[in-house]
C-alpha cells in the first residue's frame, strides 16, 4: 500500500500557508518553508513593503517579505511559473510620500545599514513614542532614529470594497496614527513600525482607484542580499558599499533574481516566470501596493498588507536570468495585443494581396529588464528576450516597435519589454501554453 503522507512529503504539499516574514535579507542558506508541490498552491499574508520597514531600523533589507517557499523538483537552471490567483488588500488605510534619507543615521545605505545617531547601535530596535516624523525612537537611548522622513506625504483611506482610495486631512491622519497597527492590518509576525504613525497630510481630497499588485515577487538569489536590492537598479548601490551586504557588480549580476520589480502589471490573473538560482527556487513575496502609476515616480506608493494566493509550476531547463511576464490582456500595450477577428481578416486580405504565404502566429510576452538606469534596463530586457528566443537584439527591437512597447516598470531602472513573439518560439521553450490560456489563442 502506498503511504500517501510520505509521498506528499517527498513530492511536496498541495498547499503551503505562509505567515512568516524575514528581516529583509534574502539568504539562500536560510531554511525555507515547504516544499510545495509542482502545481501546488501558496497562500500568504504579506506585510506592507516600503515605508514601514524603512522606518524600522531593525529590519535590515528595506522591506519585510515572506519567508521563501521551496518548490519540489525545482533545480538550478530551471524556472518557476507563478500564476497569481488572487490579491486582496487587507489594510483600511496607509500613508506614503517622497523620502528624505536622514544623514548620520545609516552606514552608506539607509535601506539596509541603519545606525542610531546617538549610541551608534547598528540596526537598532526602536519603539514608537507619540505620532509624527520624530516618533521612532531608539530602544536603547531614546533618540529619534528613523533613517527616513518625508518631504511631501499623504494619508489615504480605502472604502470597504477596496476599490477607491481618498487622501484625508491632518486631523483624520492623526486619528489614524493612534490606531495604526489595526488600520494597516499588520500580520502577526510583522515587526515594522506602521507608517500611519507619521500622519502626513500634504495632499488632501485626492481620490484614486485601487488596483493591487505585488512589488516583490520572485525567487531567492544565490547569494545573501537585502530584499529591496534584489534588482539591477537598487542593487547597484551595493557596489563598493561600506556595510556587510556589499557586492561587486559582477556578483550582483550573477546572483540576483530581480524579485524586487514594482511592476504594476504583476497583479491578479498574470503569470510571472522566475529563474531558479538555488535548489527549490525559494518563492517569496511582499510589498503589496494598493495602486501605482507606471514608474513609481515618487519613489513610493501605497504600501498595504494583504492576502495572496499563487499557483506554481516548474519549467525544467528554461535557464533564464530574470523574470518573464504574461500580463492580463487589459495590461498588454495596444500594439502588442492579439489581433481580433476583424483585424485577422484584414491581415489575411493584405497577405493575399501582397503574396505573403503565411501570417505569423504570435502572442504577447513581457521581458523584465533591470539596470542602474533606464537605458541599461532597456538593453538588459532586450538582451534577455533575444537570448531566450534565439534571435538577435535588432530583431527584438523591431518587434517591440512594430507590435509592442517599452514601458517603465520602476524609475530609475526597471523596464518592461513587451512584444508579440512567435508562438512556435514560445512553445519551444515550454511557455506557449501560458499565452494560449491567457489570451484565448
C-alpha positions, 0 to 999 in steps of 0.5 A: 500500500502506498503511504500517501503522507510520505509521498506528499512529503517527498513530492511536496504539499498541495498547499503551503500557508505562509505567515512568516516574514524575514528581516529583509535579507534574502539568504539562500542558506536560510531554511525555507518553508515547504516544499510545495508541490509542482502545481501546488498552491501558496497562500500568504499574508504579506506585510506592507513593503516600503515605508514601514520597514524603512522606518524600522531600523531593525529590519535590515533589507528595506522591506519585510517579505515572506519567508521563501517557499521551496518548490519540489523538483525545482533545480538550478537552471530551471524556472518557476511559473507563478500564476497569481490567483488572487490579491486582496488588500487587507489594510483600511488605510496607509500613508506614503510620500517622497523620502528624505534619507536622514544623514548620520543615521545609516552606514552608506545605505539607509535601506539596509545599514541603519545606525542610531545617531546617538549610541551608534547601535547598528540596526537598532530596535526602536519603539514608537513614542507619540505620532509624527516624523520624530516618533521612532525612537531608539530602544536603547537611548531614546533618540529619534532614529528613523533613517527616513522622513518625508518631504511631501506625504499623504494619508489615504483611506480605502472604502470597504470594497477596496476599490477607491482610495481618498487622501484625508486631512491632518486631523483624520491622519492623526486619528489614524496614527493612534490606531495604526497597527489595526488600520494597516492590518499588520500580520502577526509576525510583522515587526515594522513600525506602521507608517500611519504613525507619521500622519502626513497630510500634504495632499488632501481630497485626492481620490484614486482607484485601487488596483493591487499588485505585488512589488516583490515577487520572485525567487531567492538569489544565490547569494545573501542580499537585502530584499529591496536590492534584489534588482539591477537598479537598487542593487547597484548601490551595493557596489563598493558599499561600506556595510556587510551586504556589499557586492561587486557588480559582477556578483550582483549580476550573477546572483540576483533574481530581480524579485524586487520589480514594482511592476504594476502589471504583476497583479491578479490573473498574470503569470510571472516566470522566475529563474531558479538560482538555488535548489527549490527556487525559494518563492517569496513575496511582499510589498503589496501596493494598493495602486501605482502609476507606471514608474513609481515616480515618487519613489513610493506608493501605497504600501498595504498588507494583504492576502495572496494566493499563487499557483506554481509550476516548474519549467525544467531547463528554461535557464533564464536570468530574470523574470518573464511576464504574461500580463492580463490582456487589459495590461498588454500595450495596444500594439502588442495585443492579439489581433481580433477577428476583424483585424485577422481578416484584414491581415489575411486580405493584405497577405493575399494581396501582397503574396505573403504565404503565411501570417505569423502566429504570435502572442504577447510576452513581457521581458523584465529588464533591470539596470542602474538606469533606464537605458541599461534596463532597456538593453538588459530586457532586450538582451534577455528576450533575444537570448531566450528566443534565439534571435538577435537584439535588432530583431527584438527591437523591431518587434517591440516597435512594430507590435509592442512597447517599452514601458517603465516598470520602476524609475530609475531602472526597471523596464518592461519589454513587451512584444508579440513573439512567435508562438512556435518560439514560445512553445519551444521553450515550454511557455506557449501554453501560458499565452494560449490560456491567457489570451484565448489563442 
